[in-house]
Amino acid sequence: MGTKRTILLVDDEPKLVKVVREYLEHDGYRVVSAGDGREALVRFREARPDLIVLDLMLPELDGLEVCRRLRRDSNVPIIMLTARAEEVDELVGLELGADDYVTKPFSPRALLARIRSVLRRANPTDSGEETLSAGPLRVDQARHEATWEGAPLSLTPTEFRLLAALARRPGRVFDRLMLLERIQGEAYGGYERTIDAHVKNLRKKLAAVGGEAAATSIATVPGVGYKMEEARRAQPSA
């Protein structure tokens, strides 16, 4: 029997934590909980969870700040919980590196489905097309690694799937809905514009290792969506 996957559940509502904990444990997960943002960071260091379910509105440190701090040195999958039904809150969370979000109120069954989906994306099985290339970019799906001219990219599971989707068909234009279906699944019911937040993060990370040429390898097609350019390596100066 395999080792149980650990979920860090961060919420300051004891009744919600109790219900979700029981549901997840019944499904075979190990659950560690925290009731505020500072405790969440401590529990993360102690438990090293496979996934974090993180409420947006928390005492001490709010969910956005917790997400920001976690993303400084970890790509652990994060699902954000929010009682706010406004698009801007989800977009901010996604820009900070969250992989998905669930709006309260929700059913434990719906949350479990999202958890399974995000974990599946974070630990993909052999896709049959192990390594993708687009100019200096290489995406090794079997190893879940991406590099630009050999320099490694530190990506969240969602960012990795987005990059792989674009790199699989260089030059092809994808609209936002097509990309969302590839990285979140056909049942995804969020905003199409959330893809913009993930692209923004990808460009930042590409720029950090490959400069402007890497960042612009993901081109915006106005009014449609995005495509992967086959960017060339910079020519050495004379």
Buried (B, 14 or more C-beta within 10 A) or exposed (E): EEEEBBBBBBBBBEEBBEEBBEBBEEEEBBBBBBBBBBBBBEBBEEBEBBBBBBBBBBEBBBBBBBBBBBBEEBBBBBBBBBEEEEEEBBBBBBBBBBBBBBBBEEEBEEBBBBBEBBBEBBEBEEEEEEEBEBBBBBBBBEEBBBBBBEEEBBBBBBBBBBBBBBBBEBEEEBBBEBBBBBBBBEEBEBBBEBBBBBBEBBBEBBBBBBEEBBBBBBBEEEEEBBBBBEBEEEEEEE
